[in-house]
Amino acid sequence: MSADRVLFVTLDSCRYDTFANGSAPNIKALAPFHKAQSPSYFTYGSHSAMFVGFTPGIPGAAQPLLDPKFGKLFKIAGVGFAGKGTEGYTLSGCNIVEGFRNLGYTTIGTAAMGWFDPATPTGIHLSRSFDHFLYAGPYHLRRQMDWISRRLDYAQGPTFTFVNVGETHVPYWFEGADWSPDDNPCLPFQNRDRAAECARRQAACLDYVDRLLAPLLASHRDGTVIVCGDHGDCWGEDGLWEHGIAHPMTTTVPLVIRYKGRPVARETPERRRDRWRAAARRWLGVPAGRPVGGTARTASRWNG
């Protein structure tokens, strides 16, 4: 295990409620999970945004890493809003993959969904910055894990690894499942209500994915790990099915972050107040233990 390893896993189409109600012991052991908002409602849109630092977040949380508006996990230097909190990694490049490469990281990526196919213009855009990239196609997570394991064994120095998981995407199928991948329970504009079957199958896929991800997650526990949905799916809400549509069910996703070996949890009001106090002291150059400001009124304002 190494603190210089960064792992980014997207559970394609995984709904927040699937993750919250599911087991997924290996992912959930990394850190508390959060109800977050994704940057888009389909695979290409979300990954294009995430690859320039707009990972899913909790709007208004005013907490670094969990609220990208406040402080991004991955910040592209020189562009966008600087934020008010501490950024996780400040990177220089056209995307975070190139940014890590510029810092000397070996960049390894593998994806399941067709948007990543290097034979297409969109796939070229999403994959070209990786040192090593495997487009596996959907439902081949075992192959993806074997390939990543070999690449990590040969890598020298720090690594950035990205995995796009396809089993949680429609039609919700994995190798060995007791239903056919040809039977899609979540078709756009369908009239039959198969929401319960969608939930059952995606939950089973998540359990399968969690088991296969376990060794990779364990090898990164001392480093930084983000696991999230890129978007969700509608299962009949407001008469809608699948994704590619703006709806709370397609933009609400699970989020888990472990930053440099430490779980990232929501702050209590007291912890947030203490962090703001510390930031004010650093900004004003006031030593710890002394009131902030030259007057009682100023000290009261900064010290709560």
TIFIGU-847161 format. One record per residue (C-alpha): residue in three letters; x, y, z. Coordinates in steps of 0.5 Angstrom, whole numbers, plus 500, padded with zeros to 3 digits. Example, Ala and Ser with C-alpha at 12.3 -4.5 7.8 and 13.67 -1.06 7.14 Angstrom:
<sites>
{site ALA {525 491 516}};
{site SER {527 498 514}};
</sites>
This chain:
<sites>
{site MET {500 500 500}};
{site SER {502 507 498}};
{site ALA {500 514 500}};
{site ASP {502 516 493}};
{site ARG {497 512 490}};
{site VAL {490 516 488}};
{site LEU {484 511 486}};
{site PHE {478 514 482}};
{site VAL {472 509 481}};
{site THR {465 511 478}};
{site LEU {460 506 479}};
{site ASP {456 508 472}};
{site SER {449 509 473}};
{site CYS {449 507 481}};
{site ARG {443 510 484}};
{site TYR {444 513 491}};
{site ASP {438 509 494}};
{site THR {441 503 491}};
{site PHE {448 504 495}};
{site ALA {445 507 501}};
{site ASN {440 501 502}};
{site GLY {446 496 499}};
{site SER {451 492 503}};
{site ALA {458 494 499}};
{site PRO {462 493 505}};
{site ASN {469 494 502}};
{site ILE {467 501 499}};
{site LYS {463 503 505}};
{site ALA {469 501 510}};
{site LEU {473 507 506}};
{site ALA {469 512 509}};
{site PRO {462 515 510}};
{site PHE {458 515 504}};
{site HIS {454 522 502}};
{site LYS {448 524 498}};
{site ALA {451 528 493}};
{site GLN {449 531 486}};
{site SER {453 529 480}};
{site PRO {455 534 475}};
{site SER {451 531 469}};
{site TYR {446 526 468}};
{site PHE {449 522 463}};
{site THR {456 518 462}};
{site TYR {460 523 458}};
{site GLY {457 529 461}};
{site SER {459 527 468}};
{site HIS {466 524 466}};
{site SER {468 530 462}};
{site ALA {466 535 468}};
{site MET {469 530 473}};
{site PHE {476 530 469}};
{site VAL {477 537 470}};
{site GLY {475 537 477}};
{site PHE {468 537 478}};
{site THR {467 531 482}};
{site PRO {460 530 485}};
{site GLY {459 534 491}};
{site ILE {454 536 497}};
{site PRO {452 543 495}};
{site GLY {452 548 500}};
{site ALA {456 544 505}};
{site ALA {462 549 505}};
{site GLN {467 543 506}};
{site PRO {473 542 502}};
{site LEU {473 536 498}};
{site LEU {465 534 499}};
{site ASP {463 541 496}};
{site PRO {467 542 490}};
{site LYS {465 549 490}};
{site PHE {468 550 496}};
{site GLY {474 546 495}};
{site LYS {476 541 490}};
{site LEU {479 534 491}};
{site PHE {482 535 484}};
{site LYS {483 543 482}};
{site ILE {486 545 475}};
{site ALA {490 551 476}};
{site GLY {489 557 473}};
{site VAL {482 556 471}};
{site GLY {475 557 475}};
{site PHE {473 559 482}};
{site ALA {479 559 486}};
{site GLY {474 556 492}};
{site LYS {475 558 499}};
{site GLY {477 552 502}};
{site THR {483 547 501}};
{site GLU {484 544 495}};
{site GLY {486 536 495}};
{site TYR {491 536 489}};
{site THR {492 542 485}};
{site LEU {494 540 478}};
{site SER {496 543 471}};
{site GLY {494 541 465}};
{site CYS {488 540 460}};
{site ASN {485 535 465}};
{site ILE {486 531 472}};
{site VAL {489 525 468}};
{site GLU {494 530 465}};
{site GLY {495 534 471}};
{site PHE {497 527 475}};
{site ARG {502 525 469}};
{site ASN {505 532 470}};
{site LEU {507 531 477}};
{site GLY {510 524 475}};
{site TYR {504 519 476}};
{site THR {503 513 472}};
{site THR {496 514 470}};
{site ILE {492 508 469}};
{site GLY {485 508 466}};
{site THR {480 503 464}};
{site ALA {472 504 462}};
{site ALA {466 500 461}};
{site MET {462 504 457}};
{site GLY {462 506 450}};
{site TRP {463 513 451}};
{site PHE {470 511 453}};
{site ASP {471 507 446}};
{site PRO {478 510 443}};
{site ALA {475 508 436}};
{site THR {470 514 437}};
{site PRO {471 521 438}};
{site THR {468 522 445}};
{site GLY {473 516 447}};
{site ILE {479 519 444}};
{site HIS {477 525 448}};
{site LEU {476 521 455}};
{site SER {482 517 454}};
{site ARG {488 520 451}};
{site SER {491 523 457}};
{site PHE {492 516 460}};
{site ASP {499 513 460}};
{site HIS {495 506 460}};
{site PHE {488 505 458}};
{site LEU {484 499 457}};
{site TYR {477 500 454}};
{site ALA {473 493 456}};
{site GLY {466 494 454}};
{site PRO {461 493 459}};
{site TYR {460 487 464}};
{site HIS {468 485 464}};
{site LEU {470 488 471}};
{site ARG {474 482 473}};
{site ARG {478 483 466}};
{site GLN {479 490 468}};
{site MET {481 488 475}};
{site ASP {486 483 473}};
{site TRP {489 488 468}};
{site ILE {490 494 473}};
{site SER {493 489 478}};
{site ARG {498 488 472}};
{site ARG {499 495 471}};
{site LEU {500 497 478}};
{site ASP {505 491 479}};
{site TYR {510 494 474}};
{site ALA {509 502 475}};
{site GLN {514 505 479}};
{site GLY {513 511 483}};
{site PRO {506 514 485}};
{site THR {500 512 481}};
{site PHE {493 515 479}};
{site THR {488 510 477}};
{site PHE {481 510 474}};
{site VAL {476 505 473}};
{site ASN {469 506 470}};
{site VAL {464 500 472}};
{site GLY {459 498 467}};
{site GLU {455 493 471}};
{site THR {451 498 475}};
{site HIS {449 501 468}};
{site VAL {443 498 465}};
{site PRO {441 492 464}};
{site TYR {444 491 470}};
{site TRP {448 485 469}};
{site PHE {454 481 471}};
{site GLU {458 475 470}};
{site GLY {454 469 473}};
{site ALA {448 473 474}};
{site ASP {441 469 474}};
{site TRP {438 473 469}};
{site SER {439 475 461}};
{site PRO {443 481 459}};
{site ASP {438 481 454}};
{site ASP {432 483 458}};
{site ASN {433 490 460}};
{site PRO {428 492 466}};
{site CYS {429 500 465}};
{site LEU {427 502 458}};
{site PRO {426 509 456}};
{site PHE {418 510 455}};
{site GLN {416 503 457}};
{site ASN {409 502 460}};
{site ARG {411 497 464}};
{site ASP {413 498 471}};
{site ARG {419 494 473}};
{site ALA {422 499 478}};
{site ALA {422 493 483}};
{site GLU {426 489 478}};
{site CYS {431 494 477}};
{site ALA {432 495 484}};
{site ARG {433 488 485}};
{site ARG {438 487 480}};
{site GLN {442 494 481}};
{site ALA {443 492 488}};
{site ALA {446 485 486}};
{site CYS {450 488 481}};
{site LEU {453 493 486}};
{site ASP {455 487 491}};
{site TYR {458 483 485}};
{site VAL {462 490 484}};
{site ASP {464 491 491}};
{site ARG {467 484 492}};
{site LEU {471 485 485}};
{site LEU {474 492 487}};
{site ALA {476 489 494}};
{site PRO {483 488 493}};
{site LEU {484 494 489}};
{site LEU {481 498 495}};
{site ALA {485 495 500}};
{site SER {491 497 496}};
{site HIS {490 504 496}};
{site ARG {487 505 503}};
{site ASP {493 509 505}};
{site GLY {492 513 499}};
{site THR {487 517 496}};
{site VAL {480 514 494}};
{site ILE {474 517 491}};
{site VAL {468 512 489}};
{site CYS {462 515 486}};
{site GLY {456 515 481}};
{site ASP {457 519 475}};
{site HIS {449 519 475}};
{site GLY {443 515 477}};
{site ASP {437 512 473}};
{site CYS {429 514 473}};
{site TRP {425 508 475}};
{site GLY {418 510 473}};
{site GLU {419 517 477}};
{site ASP {414 522 474}};
{site GLY {413 517 468}};
{site LEU {421 517 467}};
{site TRP {426 511 465}};
{site GLU {433 511 465}};
{site HIS {438 517 464}};
{site GLY {440 522 459}};
{site ILE {434 527 463}};
{site ALA {435 532 468}};
{site HIS {431 529 474}};
{site PRO {433 529 481}};
{site MET {434 521 481}};
{site THR {439 522 475}};
{site THR {443 527 479}};
{site THR {443 524 486}};
{site VAL {449 519 487}};
{site PRO {453 516 492}};
{site LEU {460 519 494}};
{site VAL {465 516 498}};
{site ILE {472 520 499}};
{site ARG {478 517 503}};
{site TYR {484 523 502}};
{site LYS {491 521 504}};
{site GLY {489 515 508}};
{site ARG {483 519 512}};
{site PRO {476 518 511}};
{site VAL {472 524 509}};
{site ALA {466 525 513}};
{site ARG {461 531 514}};
{site GLU {463 536 519}};
{site THR {459 538 525}};
{site PRO {458 545 526}};
{site GLU {463 545 532}};
{site ARG {468 543 527}};
{site ARG {466 548 522}};
{site ARG {467 553 527}};
{site ASP {474 551 529}};
{site ARG {476 550 522}};
{site TRP {474 557 520}};
{site ARG {477 560 526}};
{site ALA {484 557 525}};
{site ALA {483 560 517}};
{site ALA {482 567 520}};
{site ARG {488 566 525}};
{site ARG {493 564 519}};
{site TRP {490 569 515}};
{site LEU {491 575 520}};
{site GLY {497 572 523}};
{site VAL {495 571 530}};
{site PRO {498 566 534}};
{site ALA {494 560 537}};
{site GLY {491 562 544}};
{site ARG {490 569 543}};
{site PRO {484 573 541}};
{site VAL {483 574 533}};
{site GLY {483 582 532}};
{site GLY {485 588 536}};
{site THR {478 590 539}};
{site ALA {473 586 543}};
{site ARG {468 586 538}};
{site THR {473 584 533}};
{site ALA {475 578 537}};
{site SER {468 576 539}};
{site ARG {466 576 531}};
{site TRP {472 571 530}};
{site ASN {472 567 536}};
{site GLY {464 566 536}};
</sites>
